């Protein structure tokens, strides 16, 4: 059992009062009063509809809300849901809350959820995002049933998205994880997912919580741990995922939580991914990808300008990270006009792999390496948007598949640099 002294005495007493459960729903929050009511009702409806005979609990882990979010979570009665759903639970649905001090990083909340799941011996667990306002009650069954009924250990979602949503996933995380780890998981970093007690307990005991690596981005680290640990992984299609607009300033923190975590994991996981050749699909319920084609205005000119400015201003940084041919290729396309600009898949993959190898060697500050990839990612996005401006869903998927195959084809290039830097 992982040391649970980080849990408060009050929270431990609440867990003791709950007792063992079959289903655990983890709900991390921070100032989500505007949306939390509908989320809790969705969770309650999902439990009533899919697991009426099971012992269930909602575990709210709050990161210092000042808007009364925890009180809303614990104050919403399941009796409010029963009349509308015409369903009845045969057991009590518990709802308890705890909070933590310090930085509201996702790792703190997730660690608490994992510890609660282990103490309550939960058979199947799910983490729900407090911001998924379009979530449906059947999401719970879709994420929990493969674990509770079929023996899977991790269920990641797939969504119906706009073709220009999730660009970091489609242009870097998905193809790179697929090429290196050999599994085709579309959403390796997601705020909602299901997991088994045995996977949760293993991750709770082995993740480096005290060394600072278990903070932000822990969801991606959890997915990679499931892959490298040989656990059974599957995907389940949930439906529409609302597009969330992100300001340009939000990109670097997102890169730290995703690309930084992935690059960091490559060191400890080298013995696994270095032997993988090709990739295989994972069992999927429903579609593994559905794209919406609604018109969307995107400022490609601004993206290209940020790319070109970054290449010029960060030249000395890139000289430490990139090979001369790759840097020359970036400088060449940085000088092109908007219509001629094209950041090819091959050059992008070589760029990403050289960044990963330089991160492993720590040629400069690792955080500076992650920051430096931001303008280059914007350049790649500019090209992706242009290539798929008028593309059908099949054309977009073909484009993404081509990029994935390029990551797989050039994997020996990464291995060569990795070994030469050791």
Secondary structure by P-SEA (a helix, b strand, c coil): ccccccccaaaaaaaaaaccccbbbbbbbccccccaaaaaaaaaaaaaacccccbbbbbbbbcccccaaaaaaaaccccccccccccccccccccccccccccccaaaaaaaaaaaaaaacccbbbbbbccccccccaaaaaaccccccccccbbbbbbbccccccccccccaaaaaaaaccccccccccccccccaaaaaaaaacccccccccccaaaaaaaaaaaaaccccbbbbbcbbbbbbbcccaaaaaaaacaaaaaaacccaaaaaaaccbbbbcccccccbbbbbcbbbbaaaaaaaaaaaaaaaaaaaaaacccaaaaaaaaaaaacccccccccaaaaaaaaaaaaaaaaaccccaaaaaaaaaaaaaaaaaaaaaacccccaaaaaaaaaaaaaaaaaaaaaaaaaaaaac
